[in-house]
């Protein structure tokens, strides 16, 4: 269940990040420090979700994969 939840978390965070970027781009394409900060924060959230995904899969599925590989 945790493996599936970690994948879903990445999808949800990516959808939210895309929504923030679309809303900011809708307002205008001018460079503004707050727009950059919002987009960077969204990207950081996706990176954190991906890191959580990697750690979850390594901790839960890693040992099983090693056993299957004969290691």
Secondary structure, DSSP 8 states (H G I E B T S, - for coil): -HHHHHHHHHHHHHHHHHHHHHHHHHH-SS--HHHHHHHHHHHHHHHHHHHHHHHHHHHHTHHHHHHHHT-
